[in-house]
Amino acid sequence: MNFENVRIEITDASVMFLCIALVVVCIIICDTVERIKNKP
């Protein structure tokens, strides 16, 4: 039972980290696309 609780906590932390990472990646991609569009 204790292991299951730890797993849930780790999963929640992983989901939070993945969500933050996805947001950062999206911002970087959008910024890169805008730079590429502005260059030509």
N, C-alpha and C positions, 0 to 999 in steps of 0.2 A: 504494500500500500504506500509506504513512504517513497519507494522508487517511482511510483506512478505520479505522486505529487511533484517530485523533483522534475520528472519529464515534462509535466504540464508547465511548470515554471520556466524551464529551459525553452520549451516551444513558444511560450508567450514572448520571452525575450528575443528569440530568433525572429518571430513575426515582426516585432517592433523594429528590430535591426534591419530586416529585409525591406520593410516599408520605407524606412528612412533612406536606405541605400537606393531604392527605386526612385524616390523623389530626387535625390542628388544626381543620379544618372540621367533622369529626364531633364533636369535643369542643364546639365552639361551638354546633352545632345541638342537641346533647343538652342543653347548659346552657340554651339558649333555650327548648326544649320544656319542661324542668322548671320554668322561671320562669313560662311561660304556664299550665301546669297548676296551679301554686301560687297564682297571682293570684286566680282565682275562688274 
